[in-house]
Amino acid sequence: MSRQAISQWENEKSFPDIENIVLLSNLYNFDLNKFANYYRKKMYLLHLSLRA
């Protein structure tokens, strides 16, 4: 993972693939279920804002 790739993720210009998500979750010991719920909620709110 490059600094440029992480910067793009942070700026929502691209998203990590599932393999990198798993690697990061193991490295930083975070729960993928919480991540998935956060992402699902964010996508739902985006969908609502686009419908308005």
ModelCIF file with pLDDT and N, C-alpha, C, O atoms, coordinates in Angstrom:
data_MODEL
#
_entry.id   MODEL 
#
_entity.id                         1 
_entity.type                       polymer 
_entity.pdbx_number_of_molecules   1 
#
_entity_poly.entity_id                      1 
_entity_poly.type                           'polypeptide(L)' 
_entity_poly.nstd_linkage                   no 
_entity_poly.nstd_monomer                   no 
_entity_poly.pdbx_seq_one_letter_code       MSRQAISQWENEKSFPDIENIVLLSNLYNFDLNKFANYYRKKMYLLHLSLRA 
_entity_poly.pdbx_seq_one_letter_code_can   MSRQAISQWENEKSFPDIENIVLLSNLYNFDLNKFANYYRKKMYLLHLSLRA 
_entity_poly.pdbx_strand_id                 A 
#
loop_
_entity_poly_seq.entity_id 
_entity_poly_seq.num 
_entity_poly_seq.mon_id 
_entity_poly_seq.hetero 
1 1  MET n 
1 2  SER n 
1 3  ARG n 
1 4  GLN n 
1 5  ALA n 
1 6  ILE n 
1 7  SER n 
1 8  GLN n 
1 9  TRP n 
1 10 GLU n 
1 11 ASN n 
1 12 GLU n 
1 13 LYS n 
1 14 SER n 
1 15 PHE n 
1 16 PRO n 
1 17 ASP n 
1 18 ILE n 
1 19 GLU n 
1 20 ASN n 
1 21 ILE n 
1 22 VAL n 
1 23 LEU n 
1 24 LEU n 
1 25 SER n 
1 26 ASN n 
1 27 LEU n 
1 28 TYR n 
1 29 ASN n 
1 30 PHE n 
1 31 ASP n 
1 32 LEU n 
1 33 ASN n 
1 34 LYS n 
1 35 PHE n 
1 36 ALA n 
1 37 ASN n 
1 38 TYR n 
1 39 TYR n 
1 40 ARG n 
1 41 LYS n 
1 42 LYS n 
1 43 MET n 
1 44 TYR n 
1 45 LEU n 
1 46 LEU n 
1 47 HIS n 
1 48 LEU n 
1 49 SER n 
1 50 LEU n 
1 51 ARG n 
1 52 ALA n 
#
_struct_asym.id          A 
_struct_asym.entity_id   1 
#
loop_
_ma_qa_metric.id 
_ma_qa_metric.mode 
_ma_qa_metric.name 
_ma_qa_metric.software_group_id 
_ma_qa_metric.type 
1 global pLDDT . pLDDT 
2 local  pLDDT . pLDDT 
#
_ma_qa_metric_global.metric_id      1 
_ma_qa_metric_global.metric_value   89.27 
_ma_qa_metric_global.model_id       1 
_ma_qa_metric_global.ordinal_id     1 
#
loop_
_ma_qa_metric_local.label_asym_id 
_ma_qa_metric_local.label_comp_id 
_ma_qa_metric_local.label_seq_id 
_ma_qa_metric_local.metric_id 
_ma_qa_metric_local.metric_value 
_ma_qa_metric_local.model_id 
_ma_qa_metric_local.ordinal_id 
A MET 1  2 81.00 1 1  
A SER 2  2 90.00 1 2  
A ARG 3  2 92.00 1 3  
A GLN 4  2 93.00 1 4  
A ALA 5  2 90.00 1 5  
A ILE 6  2 88.00 1 6  
A SER 7  2 93.00 1 7  
A GLN 8  2 93.00 1 8  
A TRP 9  2 88.00 1 9  
A GLU 10 2 90.00 1 10 
A ASN 11 2 92.00 1 11 
A GLU 12 2 85.00 1 12 
A LYS 13 2 93.00 1 13 
A SER 14 2 91.00 1 14 
A PHE 15 2 86.00 1 15 
A PRO 16 2 86.00 1 16 
A ASP 17 2 90.00 1 17 
A ILE 18 2 88.00 1 18 
A GLU 19 2 92.00 1 19 
A ASN 20 2 89.00 1 20 
A ILE 21 2 88.00 1 21 
A VAL 22 2 91.00 1 22 
A LEU 23 2 92.00 1 23 
A LEU 24 2 89.00 1 24 
A SER 25 2 92.00 1 25 
A ASN 26 2 94.00 1 26 
A LEU 27 2 94.00 1 27 
A TYR 28 2 93.00 1 28 
A ASN 29 2 94.00 1 29 
A PHE 30 2 90.00 1 30 
A ASP 31 2 93.00 1 31 
A LEU 32 2 91.00 1 32 
A ASN 33 2 92.00 1 33 
A LYS 34 2 89.00 1 34 
A PHE 35 2 84.00 1 35 
A ALA 36 2 87.00 1 36 
A ASN 37 2 91.00 1 37 
A TYR 38 2 88.00 1 38 
A TYR 39 2 84.00 1 39 
A ARG 40 2 90.00 1 40 
A LYS 41 2 91.00 1 41 
A LYS 42 2 87.00 1 42 
A MET 43 2 87.00 1 43 
A TYR 44 2 90.00 1 44 
A LEU 45 2 90.00 1 45 
A LEU 46 2 88.00 1 46 
A HIS 47 2 88.00 1 47 
A LEU 48 2 89.00 1 48 
A SER 49 2 90.00 1 49 
A LEU 50 2 89.00 1 50 
A ARG 51 2 87.00 1 51 
A ALA 52 2 70.00 1 52 
#
loop_
_atom_site.group_PDB 
_atom_site.id 
_atom_site.type_symbol 
_atom_site.label_atom_id 
_atom_site.label_alt_id 
_atom_site.label_comp_id 
_atom_site.label_asym_id 
_atom_site.label_entity_id 
_atom_site.label_seq_id 
_atom_site.pdbx_PDB_ins_code 
_atom_site.Cartn_x 
_atom_site.Cartn_y 
_atom_site.Cartn_z 
_atom_site.occupancy 
_atom_site.B_iso_or_equiv 
_atom_site.pdbx_formal_charge 
_atom_site.auth_seq_id 
_atom_site.auth_comp_id 
_atom_site.auth_asym_id 
_atom_site.auth_atom_id 
_atom_site.pdbx_PDB_model_num 
ATOM 1   N N  . MET A 1 1  ? 0.831   -1.171 0.000  1.00 81.00 ? 1  MET A N  1 
ATOM 2   C CA . MET A 1 1  ? 0.000   0.000  0.000  1.00 81.00 ? 1  MET A CA 1 
ATOM 3   C C  . MET A 1 1  ? 0.879   1.239  0.000  1.00 81.00 ? 1  MET A C  1 
ATOM 4   O O  . MET A 1 1  ? 1.768   1.393  0.838  1.00 81.00 ? 1  MET A O  1 
ATOM 5   N N  . SER A 1 2  ? 0.619   2.097  -0.935 1.00 90.00 ? 2  SER A N  1 
ATOM 6   C CA . SER A 1 2  ? 1.414   3.315  -1.031 1.00 90.00 ? 2  SER A CA 1 
ATOM 7   C C  . SER A 1 2  ? 0.744   4.469  -0.288 1.00 90.00 ? 2  SER A C  1 
ATOM 8   O O  . SER A 1 2  ? -0.446  4.420  0.024  1.00 90.00 ? 2  SER A O  1 
ATOM 9   N N  . ARG A 1 3  ? 1.528   5.499  -0.014 1.00 92.00 ? 3  ARG A N  1 
ATOM 10  C CA . ARG A 1 3  ? 0.973   6.706  0.607  1.00 92.00 ? 3  ARG A CA 1 
ATOM 11  C C  . ARG A 1 3  ? -0.081  7.328  -0.293 1.00 92.00 ? 3  ARG A C  1 
ATOM 12  O O  . ARG A 1 3  ? -1.082  7.863  0.183  1.00 92.00 ? 3  ARG A O  1 
ATOM 13  N N  . GLN A 1 4  ? 0.155   7.252  -1.613 1.00 93.00 ? 4  GLN A N  1 
ATOM 14  C CA . GLN A 1 4  ? -0.783  7.831  -2.562 1.00 93.00 ? 4  GLN A CA 1 
ATOM 15  C C  . GLN A 1 4  ? -2.120  7.091  -2.528 1.00 93.00 ? 4  GLN A C  1 
ATOM 16  O O  . GLN A 1 4  ? -3.179  7.717  -2.579 1.00 93.00 ? 4  GLN A O  1 
ATOM 17  N N  . ALA A 1 5  ? -2.072  5.774  -2.443 1.00 90.00 ? 5  ALA A N  1 
ATOM 18  C CA . ALA A 1 5  ? -3.304  4.978  -2.383 1.00 90.00 ? 5  ALA A CA 1 
ATOM 19  C C  . ALA A 1 5  ? -4.094  5.320  -1.126 1.00 90.00 ? 5  ALA A C  1 
ATOM 20  O O  . ALA A 1 5  ? -5.309  5.508  -1.187 1.00 90.00 ? 5  ALA A O  1 
ATOM 21  N N  . ILE A 1 6  ? -3.417  5.402  0.000  1.00 88.00 ? 6  ILE A N  1 
ATOM 22  C CA . ILE A 1 6  ? -4.095  5.721  1.261  1.00 88.00 ? 6  ILE A CA 1 
ATOM 23  C C  . ILE A 1 6  ? -4.683  7.125  1.205  1.00 88.00 ? 6  ILE A C  1 
ATOM 24  O O  . ILE A 1 6  ? -5.784  7.358  1.703  1.00 88.00 ? 6  ILE A O  1 
ATOM 25  N N  . SER A 1 7  ? -3.961  8.053  0.607  1.00 93.00 ? 7  SER A N  1 
ATOM 26  C CA . SER A 1 7  ? -4.471  9.415  0.454  1.00 93.00 ? 7  SER A CA 1 
ATOM 27  C C  . SER A 1 7  ? -5.746  9.424  -0.386 1.00 93.00 ? 7  SER A C  1 
ATOM 28  O O  . SER A 1 7  ? -6.688  10.152 -0.073 1.00 93.00 ? 7  SER A O  1 
ATOM 29  N N  . GLN A 1 8  ? -5.783  8.625  -1.444 1.00 93.00 ? 8  GLN A N  1 
ATOM 30  C CA . GLN A 1 8  ? -6.988  8.544  -2.278 1.00 93.00 ? 8  GLN A CA 1 
ATOM 31  C C  . GLN A 1 8  ? -8.153  7.951  -1.496 1.00 93.00 ? 8  GLN A C  1 
ATOM 32  O O  . GLN A 1 8  ? -9.294  8.378  -1.671 1.00 93.00 ? 8  GLN A O  1 
ATOM 33  N N  . TRP A 1 9  ? -7.880  6.973  -0.637 1.00 88.00 ? 9  TRP A N  1 
ATOM 34  C CA . TRP A 1 9  ? -8.948  6.403  0.194  1.00 88.00 ? 9  TRP A CA 1 
ATOM 35  C C  . TRP A 1 9  ? -9.474  7.469  1.145  1.00 88.00 ? 9  TRP A C  1 
ATOM 36  O O  . TRP A 1 9  ? -10.684 7.627  1.314  1.00 88.00 ? 9  TRP A O  1 
ATOM 37  N N  . GLU A 1 10 ? -8.550  8.199  1.764  1.00 90.00 ? 10 GLU A N  1 
ATOM 38  C CA . GLU A 1 10 ? -8.948  9.224  2.730  1.00 90.00 ? 10 GLU A CA 1 
ATOM 39  C C  . GLU A 1 10 ? -9.772  10.330 2.073  1.00 90.00 ? 10 GLU A C  1 
ATOM 40  O O  . GLU A 1 10 ? -10.664 10.902 2.699  1.00 90.00 ? 10 GLU A O  1 
ATOM 41  N N  . ASN A 1 11 ? -9.472  10.623 0.824  1.00 92.00 ? 11 ASN A N  1 
ATOM 42  C CA . ASN A 1 11 ? -10.186 11.670 0.096  1.00 92.00 ? 11 ASN A CA 1 
ATOM 43  C C  . ASN A 1 11 ? -11.349 11.125 -0.730 1.00 92.00 ? 11 ASN A C  1 
ATOM 44  O O  . ASN A 1 11 ? -11.955 11.845 -1.524 1.00 92.00 ? 11 ASN A O  1 
ATOM 45  N N  . GLU A 1 12 ? -11.648 9.846  -0.531 1.00 85.00 ? 12 GLU A N  1 
ATOM 46  C CA . GLU A 1 12 ? -12.754 9.157  -1.199 1.00 85.00 ? 12 GLU A CA 1 
ATOM 47  C C  . GLU A 1 12 ? -12.681 9.252  -2.720 1.00 85.00 ? 12 GLU A C  1 
ATOM 48  O O  . GLU A 1 12 ? -13.706 9.323  -3.397 1.00 85.00 ? 12 GLU A O  1 
ATOM 49  N N  . LYS A 1 13 ? -11.454 9.252  -3.249 1.00 93.00 ? 13 LYS A N  1 
ATOM 50  C CA . LYS A 1 13 ? -11.253 9.199  -4.700 1.00 93.00 ? 13 LYS A CA 1 
ATOM 51  C C  . LYS A 1 13 ? -11.196 7.768  -5.179 1.00 93.00 ? 13 LYS A C  1 
ATOM 52  O O  . LYS A 1 13 ? -11.435 7.485  -6.353 1.00 93.00 ? 13 LYS A O  1 
ATOM 53  N N  . SER A 1 14 ? -10.880 6.869  -4.273 1.00 91.00 ? 14 SER A N  1 
ATOM 54  C CA . SER A 1 14 ? -10.906 5.435  -4.542 1.00 91.00 ? 14 SER A CA 1 
ATOM 55  C C  . SER A 1 14 ? -11.107 4.728  -3.209 1.00 91.00 ? 14 SER A C  1 
ATOM 56  O O  . SER A 1 14 ? -11.093 5.357  -2.151 1.00 91.00 ? 14 SER A O  1 
ATOM 57  N N  . PHE A 1 15 ? -11.293 3.432  -3.270 1.00 86.00 ? 15 PHE A N  1 
ATOM 58  C CA . PHE A 1 15 ? -11.528 2.645  -2.067 1.00 86.00 ? 15 PHE A CA 1 
ATOM 59  C C  . PHE A 1 15 ? -10.611 1.429  -2.076 1.00 86.00 ? 15 PHE A C  1 
ATOM 60  O O  . PHE A 1 15 ? -10.282 0.909  -3.142 1.00 86.00 ? 15 PHE A O  1 
ATOM 61  N N  . PRO A 1 16 ? -10.198 0.974  -0.899 1.00 86.00 ? 16 PRO A N  1 
ATOM 62  C CA . PRO A 1 16 ? -9.321  -0.215 -0.853 1.00 86.00 ? 16 PRO A CA 1 
ATOM 63  C C  . PRO A 1 16 ? -10.079 -1.460 -1.283 1.00 86.00 ? 16 PRO A C  1 
ATOM 64  O O  . PRO A 1 16 ? -11.290 -1.569 -1.087 1.00 86.00 ? 16 PRO A O  1 
ATOM 65  N N  . ASP A 1 17 ? -9.347  -2.394 -1.872 1.00 90.00 ? 17 ASP A N  1 
ATOM 66  C CA . ASP A 1 17 ? -9.978  -3.667 -2.210 1.00 90.00 ? 17 ASP A CA 1 
ATOM 67  C C  . ASP A 1 17 ? -10.122 -4.504 -0.934 1.00 90.00 ? 17 ASP A C  1 
ATOM 68  O O  . ASP A 1 17 ? -9.547  -4.170 0.102  1.00 90.00 ? 17 ASP A O  1 
ATOM 69  N N  . ILE A 1 18 ? -10.877 -5.566 -1.016 1.00 88.00 ? 18 ILE A N  1 
ATOM 70  C CA . ILE A 1 18 ? -11.199 -6.366 0.164  1.00 88.00 ? 18 ILE A CA 1 
ATOM 71  C C  . ILE A 1 18 ? -9.947  -6.953 0.808  1.00 88.00 ? 18 ILE A C  1 
ATOM 72  O O  . ILE A 1 18 ? -9.890  -7.084 2.031  1.00 88.00 ? 18 ILE A O  1 
ATOM 73  N N  . GLU A 1 19 ? -8.952  -7.304 0.014  1.00 92.00 ? 19 GLU A N  1 
ATOM 74  C CA . GLU A 1 19 ? -7.721  -7.858 0.578  1.00 92.00 ? 19 GLU A CA 1 
ATOM 75  C C  . GLU A 1 19 ? -7.014  -6.833 1.458  1.00 92.00 ? 19 GLU A C  1 
ATOM 76  O O  . GLU A 1 19 ? -6.517  -7.174 2.532  1.00 92.00 ? 19 GLU A O  1 
ATOM 77  N N  . ASN A 1 20 ? -6.966  -5.582 1.011  1.00 89.00 ? 20 ASN A N  1 
ATOM 78  C CA . ASN A 1 20 ? -6.339  -4.538 1.820  1.00 89.00 ? 20 ASN A CA 1 
ATOM 79  C C  . ASN A 1 20 ? -7.163  -4.211 3.052  1.00 89.00 ? 20 ASN A C  1 
ATOM 80  O O  . ASN A 1 20 ? -6.607  -3.899 4.105  1.00 89.00 ? 20 ASN A O  1 
ATOM 81  N N  . ILE A 1 21 ? -8.473  -4.279 2.935  1.00 88.00 ? 21 ILE A N  1 
ATOM 82  C CA . ILE A 1 21 ? -9.328  -4.042 4.100  1.00 88.00 ? 21 ILE A CA 1 
ATOM 83  C C  . ILE A 1 21 ? -9.061  -5.089 5.172  1.00 88.00 ? 21 ILE A C  1 
ATOM 84  O O  . ILE A 1 21 ? -8.963  -4.761 6.354  1.00 88.00 ? 21 ILE A O  1 
ATOM 85  N N  . VAL A 1 22 ? -8.946  -6.334 4.765  1.00 91.00 ? 22 VAL A N  1 
ATOM 86  C CA . VAL A 1 22 ? -8.661  -7.409 5.730  1.00 91.00 ? 22 VAL A CA 1 
ATOM 87  C C  . VAL A 1 22 ? -7.279  -7.213 6.348  1.00 91.00 ? 22 VAL A C  1 
ATOM 88  O O  . VAL A 1 22 ? -7.117  -7.361 7.560  1.00 91.00 ? 22 VAL A O  1 
ATOM 89  N N  . LEU A 1 23 ? -6.290  -6.886 5.534  1.00 92.00 ? 23 LEU A N  1 
ATOM 90  C CA . LEU A 1 23 ? -4.945  -6.645 6.064  1.00 92.00 ? 23 LEU A CA 1 
ATOM 91  C C  . LEU A 1 23 ? -4.950  -5.501 7.078  1.00 92.00 ? 23 LEU A C  1 
ATOM 92  O O  . LEU A 1 23 ? -4.347  -5.611 8.145  1.00 92.00 ? 23 LEU A O  1 
ATOM 93  N N  . LEU A 1 24 ? -5.625  -4.416 6.745  1.00 89.00 ? 24 LEU A N  1 
ATOM 94  C CA . LEU A 1 24 ? -5.675  -3.275 7.660  1.00 89.00 ? 24 LEU A CA 1 
ATOM 95  C C  . LEU A 1 24 ? -6.433  -3.615 8.939  1.00 89.00 ? 24 LEU A C  1 
ATOM 96  O O  . LEU A 1 24 ? -6.050  -3.178 10.023 1.00 89.00 ? 24 LEU A O  1 
ATOM 97  N N  . SER A 1 25 ? -7.505  -4.392 8.816  1.00 92.00 ? 25 SER A N  1 
ATOM 98  C CA . SER A 1 25 ? -8.266  -4.753 10.018 1.00 92.00 ? 25 SER A CA 1 
ATOM 99  C C  . SER A 1 25 ? -7.425  -5.610 10.952 1.00 92.00 ? 25 SER A C  1 
ATOM 100 O O  . SER A 1 25 ? -7.520  -5.480 12.173 1.00 92.00 ? 25 SER A O  1 
ATOM 101 N N  . ASN A 1 26 ? -6.613  -6.477 10.390 1.00 94.00 ? 26 ASN A N  1 
ATOM 102 C CA . ASN A 1 26 ? -5.730  -7.293 11.225 1.00 94.00 ? 26 ASN A CA 1 
ATOM 103 C C  . ASN A 1 26 ? -4.618  -6.451 11.837 1.00 94.00 ? 26 ASN A C  1 
ATOM 104 O O  . ASN A 1 26 ? -4.283  -6.612 13.011 1.00 94.00 ? 26 ASN A O  1 
ATOM 105 N N  . LEU A 1 27 ? -4.054  -5.562 11.046 1.00 94.00 ? 27 LEU A N  1 
ATOM 106 C CA . LEU A 1 27 ? -2.956  -4.726 11.517 1.00 94.00 ? 27 LEU A CA 1 
ATOM 107 C C  . LEU A 1 27 ? -3.394  -3.805 12.649 1.00 94.00 ? 27 LEU A C  1 
ATOM 108 O O  . LEU A 1 27 ? -2.689  -3.657 13.647 1.00 94.00 ? 27 LEU A O  1 
ATOM 109 N N  . TYR A 1 28 ? -4.572  -3.183 12.487 1.00 93.00 ? 28 TYR A N  1 
ATOM 110 C CA . TYR A 1 28 ? -5.040  -2.208 13.473 1.00 93.00 ? 28 TYR A CA 1 
ATOM 111 C C  . TYR A 1 28 ? -6.107  -2.762 14.410 1.00 93.00 ? 28 TYR A C  1 
ATOM 112 O O  . TYR A 1 28 ? -6.671  -2.030 15.223 1.00 93.00 ? 28 TYR A O  1 
ATOM 113 N N  . ASN A 1 29 ? -6.377  -4.049 14.290 1.00 94.00 ? 29 ASN A N  1 
ATOM 114 C CA . ASN A 1 29 ? -7.303  -4.745 15.178 1.00 94.00 ? 29 ASN A CA 1 
ATOM 115 C C  . ASN A 1 29 ? -8.669  -4.049 15.268 1.00 94.00 ? 29 ASN A C  1 
ATOM 116 O O  . ASN A 1 29 ? -9.146  -3.721 16.354 1.00 94.00 ? 29 ASN A O  1 
ATOM 117 N N  . PHE A 1 30 ? -9.285  -3.834 14.093 1.00 90.00 ? 30 PHE A N  1 
ATOM 118 C CA . PHE A 1 30 ? -10.633 -3.287 14.106 1.00 90.00 ? 30 PHE A CA 1 
ATOM 119 C C  . PHE A 1 30 ? -11.607 -4.302 13.533 1.00 90.00 ? 30 PHE A C  1 
ATOM 120 O O  . PHE A 1 30 ? -11.243 -5.161 12.729 1.00 90.00 ? 30 PHE A O  1 
ATOM 121 N N  . ASP A 1 31 ? -12.824 -4.182 13.957 1.00 93.00 ? 31 ASP A N  1 
ATOM 122 C CA . ASP A 1 31 ? -13.879 -5.128 13.622 1.00 93.00 ? 31 ASP A CA 1 
ATOM 123 C C  . ASP A 1 31 ? -14.451 -4.811 12.241 1.00 93.00 ? 31 ASP A C  1 
ATOM 124 O O  . ASP A 1 31 ? -14.953 -3.712 12.007 1.00 93.00 ? 31 ASP A O  1 
ATOM 125 N N  . LEU A 1 32 ? -14.372 -5.769 11.341 1.00 91.00 ? 32 LEU A N  1 
ATOM 126 C CA . LEU A 1 32 ? -14.894 -5.561 9.987  1.00 91.00 ? 32 LEU A CA 1 
ATOM 127 C C  . LEU A 1 32 ? -16.411 -5.388 9.973  1.00 91.00 ? 32 LEU A C  1 
ATOM 128 O O  . LEU A 1 32 ? -16.942 -4.727 9.082  1.00 91.00 ? 32 LEU A O  1 
ATOM 129 N N  . ASN A 1 33 ? -17.106 -5.959 10.928 1.00 92.00 ? 33 ASN A N  1 
ATOM 130 C CA . ASN A 1 33 ? -18.556 -5.758 10.991 1.00 92.00 ? 33 ASN A CA 1 
ATOM 131 C C  . ASN A 1 33 ? -18.885 -4.293 11.265 1.00 92.00 ? 33 ASN A C  1 
ATOM 132 O O  . ASN A 1 33 ? -19.803 -3.741 10.657 1.00 92.00 ? 33 ASN A O  1 
ATOM 133 N N  . LYS A 1 34 ? -18.151 -3.664 12.165 1.00 89.00 ? 34 LYS A N  1 
ATOM 134 C CA . LYS A 1 34 ? -18.375 -2.241 12.439 1.00 89.00 ? 34 LYS A CA 1 
ATOM 135 C C  . LYS A 1 34 ? -18.058 -1.407 11.203 1.00 89.00 ? 34 LYS A C  1 
ATOM 136 O O  . LYS A 1 34 ? -18.776 -0.460 10.883 1.00 89.00 ? 34 LYS A O  1 
ATOM 137 N N  . PHE A 1 35 ? -16.989 -1.763 10.520 1.00 84.00 ? 35 PHE A N  1 
ATOM 138 C CA . PHE A 1 35 ? -16.623 -1.054 9.294  1.00 84.00 ? 35 PHE A CA 1 
ATOM 139 C C  . PHE A 1 35 ? -17.725 -1.196 8.251  1.00 84.00 ? 35 PHE A C  1 
ATOM 140 O O  . PHE A 1 35 ? -18.110 -0.214 7.616  1.00 84.00 ? 35 PHE A O  1 
ATOM 141 N N  . ALA A 1 36 ? -18.230 -2.405 8.071  1.00 87.00 ? 36 ALA A N  1 
ATOM 142 C CA . ALA A 1 36 ? -19.282 -2.645 7.080  1.00 87.00 ? 36 ALA A CA 1 
ATOM 143 C C  . ALA A 1 36 ? -20.546 -1.875 7.426  1.00 87.00 ? 36 ALA A C  1 
ATOM 144 O O  . ALA A 1 36 ? -21.190 -1.314 6.540  1.00 87.00 ? 36 ALA A O  1 
ATOM 145 N N  . ASN A 1 37 ? -20.908 -1.841 8.693  1.00 91.00 ? 37 ASN A N  1 
ATOM 146 C CA . ASN A 1 37 ? -22.101 -1.092 9.110  1.00 91.00 ? 37 ASN A CA 1 
ATOM 147 C C  . ASN A 1 37 ? -21.917 0.403  8.889  1.00 91.00 ? 37 ASN A C  1 
ATOM 148 O O  . ASN A 1 37 ? -22.847 1.085  8.459  1.00 91.00 ? 37 ASN A O  1 
ATOM 149 N N  . TYR A 1 38 ? -20.727 0.917  9.180  1.00 88.00 ? 38 TYR A N  1 
ATOM 150 C CA . TYR A 1 38 ? -20.435 2.330  8.947  1.00 88.00 ? 38 TYR A CA 1 
ATOM 151 C C  . TYR A 1 38 ? -20.563 2.645  7.454  1.00 88.00 ? 38 TYR A C  1 
ATOM 152 O O  . TYR A 1 38 ? -21.194 3.630  7.070  1.00 88.00 ? 38 TYR A O  1 
ATOM 153 N N  . TYR A 1 39 ? -19.964 1.809  6.631  1.00 84.00 ? 39 TYR A N  1 
ATOM 154 C CA . TYR A 1 39 ? -19.982 2.027  5.185  1.00 84.00 ? 39 TYR A CA 1 
ATOM 155 C C  . TYR A 1 39 ? -21.410 1.936  4.644  1.00 84.00 ? 39 TYR A C  1 
ATOM 156 O O  . TYR A 1 39 ? -21.810 2.744  3.806  1.00 84.00 ? 39 TYR A O  1 
ATOM 157 N N  . ARG A 1 40 ? -22.173 0.962  5.117  1.00 90.00 ? 40 ARG A N  1 
ATOM 158 C CA . ARG A 1 40 ? -23.559 0.797  4.678  1.00 90.00 ? 40 ARG A CA 1 
ATOM 159 C C  . ARG A 1 40 ? -24.382 2.035  5.026  1.00 90.00 ? 40 ARG A C  1 
ATOM 160 O O  . ARG A 1 40 ? -25.166 2.518  4.210  1.00 90.00 ? 40 ARG A O  1 
ATOM 161 N N  . LYS A 1 41 ? -24.197 2.542  6.239  1.00 91.00 ? 41 LYS A N  1 
ATOM 162 C CA . LYS A 1 41 ? -24.921 3.741  6.664  1.00 91.00 ? 41 LYS A CA 1 
ATOM 163 C C  . LYS A 1 41 ? -24.511 4.939  5.813  1.00 91.00 ? 41 LYS A C  1 
ATOM 164 O O  . LYS A 1 41 ? -25.361 5.728  5.403  1.00 91.00 ? 41 LYS A O  1 
ATOM 165 N N  . LYS A 1 42 ? -23.236 5.075  5.550  1.00 87.00 ? 42 LYS A N  1 
ATOM 166 C CA . LYS A 1 42 ? -22.744 6.188  4.739  1.00 87.00 ? 42 LYS A CA 1 
ATOM 167 C C  . LYS A 1 42 ? -23.328 6.119  3.325  1.00 87.00 ? 42 LYS A C  1 
ATOM 168 O O  . LYS A 1 42 ? -23.730 7.147  2.781  1.00 87.00 ? 42 LYS A O  1 
ATOM 169 N N  . MET A 1 43 ? -23.381 4.945  2.730  1.00 87.00 ? 43 MET A N  1 
ATOM 170 C CA . MET A 1 43 ? -23.938 4.793  1.390  1.00 87.00 ? 43 MET A CA 1 
ATOM 171 C C  . MET A 1 43 ? -25.439 5.077  1.382  1.00 87.00 ? 43 MET A C  1 
ATOM 172 O O  . MET A 1 43 ? -25.956 5.652  0.424  1.00 87.00 ? 43 MET A O  1 
ATOM 173 N N  . TYR A 1 44 ? -26.137 4.678  2.438  1.00 90.00 ? 44 TYR A N  1 
ATOM 174 C CA . TYR A 1 44 ? -27.568 4.947  2.550  1.00 90.00 ? 44 TYR A CA 1 
ATOM 175 C C  . TYR A 1 44 ? -27.822 6.452  2.621  1.00 90.00 ? 44 TYR A C  1 
ATOM 176 O O  . TYR A 1 44 ? -28.714 6.967  1.946  1.00 90.00 ? 44 TYR A O  1 
ATOM 177 N N  . LEU A 1 45 ? -27.040 7.152  3.436  1.00 90.00 ? 45 LEU A N  1 
ATOM 178 C CA . LEU A 1 45 ? -27.196 8.603  3.550  1.00 90.00 ? 45 LEU A CA 1 
ATOM 179 C C  . LEU A 1 45 ? -26.860 9.305  2.228  1.00 90.00 ? 45 LEU A C  1 
ATOM 180 O O  . LEU A 1 45 ? -27.511 10.283 1.862  1.00 90.00 ? 45 LEU A O  1 
ATOM 181 N N  . LEU A 1 46 ? -25.866 8.815  1.529  1.00 88.00 ? 46 LEU A N  1 
ATOM 182 C CA . LEU A 1 46 ? -25.539 9.362  0.223  1.00 88.00 ? 46 LEU A CA 1 
ATOM 183 C C  . LEU A 1 46 ? -26.692 9.157  -0.743 1.00 88.00 ? 46 LEU A C  1 
ATOM 184 O O  . LEU A 1 46 ? -27.052 10.065 -1.491 1.00 88.00 ? 46 LEU A O  1 
ATOM 185 N N  . HIS A 1 47 ? -27.267 7.969  -0.725 1.00 88.00 ? 47 HIS A N  1 
ATOM 186 C CA . HIS A 1 47 ? -28.411 7.664  -1.580 1.00 88.00 ? 47 HIS A CA 1 
ATOM 187 C C  . HIS A 1 47 ? -29.572 8.618  -1.288 1.00 88.00 ? 47 HIS A C  1 
ATOM 188 O O  . HIS A 1 47 ? -30.209 9.128  -2.209 1.00 88.00 ? 47 HIS A O  1 
ATOM 189 N N  . LEU A 1 48 ? -29.839 8.852  -0.013 1.00 89.00 ? 48 LEU A N  1 
ATOM 190 C CA . LEU A 1 48 ? -30.925 9.767  0.356  1.00 89.00 ? 48 LEU A CA 1 
ATOM 191 C C  . LEU A 1 48 ? -30.638 11.182 -0.127 1.00 89.00 ? 48 LEU A C  1 
ATOM 192 O O  . LEU A 1 48 ? -31.538 11.869 -0.609 1.00 89.00 ? 48 LEU A O  1 
ATOM 193 N N  . SER A 1 49 ? -29.403 11.615 -0.001 1.00 90.00 ? 49 SER A N  1 
ATOM 194 C CA . SER A 1 49 ? -29.069 12.985 -0.412 1.00 90.00 ? 49 SER A CA 1 
ATOM 195 C C  . SER A 1 49 ? -29.179 13.144 -1.936 1.00 90.00 ? 49 SER A C  1 
ATOM 196 O O  . SER A 1 49 ? -29.501 14.228 -2.421 1.00 90.00 ? 49 SER A O  1 
ATOM 197 N N  . LEU A 1 50 ? -28.917 12.083 -2.683 1.00 89.00 ? 50 LEU A N  1 
ATOM 198 C CA . LEU A 1 50 ? -29.014 12.161 -4.140 1.00 89.00 ? 50 LEU A CA 1 
ATOM 199 C C  . LEU A 1 50 ? -30.457 12.165 -4.619 1.00 89.00 ? 50 LEU A C  1 
ATOM 200 O O  . LEU A 1 50 ? -30.757 12.668 -5.702 1.00 89.00 ? 50 LEU A O  1 
ATOM 201 N N  . ARG A 1 51 ? -31.350 11.602 -3.812 1.00 87.00 ? 51 ARG A N  1 
ATOM 202 C CA . ARG A 1 51 ? -32.766 11.550 -4.172 1.00 87.00 ? 51 ARG A CA 1 
ATOM 203 C C  . ARG A 1 51 ? -33.451 12.885 -3.927 1.00 87.00 ? 51 ARG A C  1 
ATOM 204 O O  . ARG A 1 51 ? -34.484 13.170 -4.533 1.00 87.00 ? 51 ARG A O  1 
ATOM 205 N N  . ALA A 1 52 ? -32.900 13.694 -3.060 1.00 70.00 ? 52 ALA A N  1 
ATOM 206 C CA . ALA A 1 52 ? -33.542 14.958 -2.677 1.00 70.00 ? 52 ALA A CA 1 
ATOM 207 C C  . ALA A 1 52 ? -33.460 16.001 -3.775 1.00 70.00 ? 52 ALA A C  1 
ATOM 208 O O  . ALA A 1 52 ? -33.954 17.116 -3.606 1.00 70.00 ? 52 ALA A O  1 
#
